[in-house]
Amino acid sequence: MMMEQKPSDWNDWIARALDDRDIAPAELPDIDLYMDQIITLFESRMGGNRRRPEDKLLTKTMINNYSKEGLLQPIKGKKYSRDHILQMLMIYNLKQTLSIQDIKALFGALDSQTPLAGLYTSFLELKGELRDGLP
């Protein structure tokens, strides 16, 4: 069981909030994954992002709801492609500040030919620049 560390002062709180983990596109497998495998990927690579040990980063219900809301490209069969995983990573990050409807509008503005790996890489770079710009 993971022990929750309690920050001792304001600076510790800020440092902890900014010390989140991301999965780079190069770290994603080139094969399609089942839902359980995607959840395991999130948990193993981004588990340190939990605010509390019992928090879930991604669940089957979340994935199903994202699909029903039209946030994910249509799924063929029971496996999810690399692009689906990239979409889930962007949703995970964006839902910290945007509503699901705002994310849906944002994704709806994308061209179907938009390379998601490049878009996600740009997102991570901008996130890093914004983090570095904070005092």
Buried (B, 14 or more C-beta within 10 A) or exposed (E): EEEEEEEEEEEEEEEBEEEBEBBEBEEBEEEBBEBEBBBEBBEEBBEEBBEEEEEEBBEEEBBEEBBEBEBBBEBEEEBBBBBBBBBBBBBBBBBEEBEBEEBBEBBEEEEEEEEBBEBBBEBBEEEEEEEEEEE
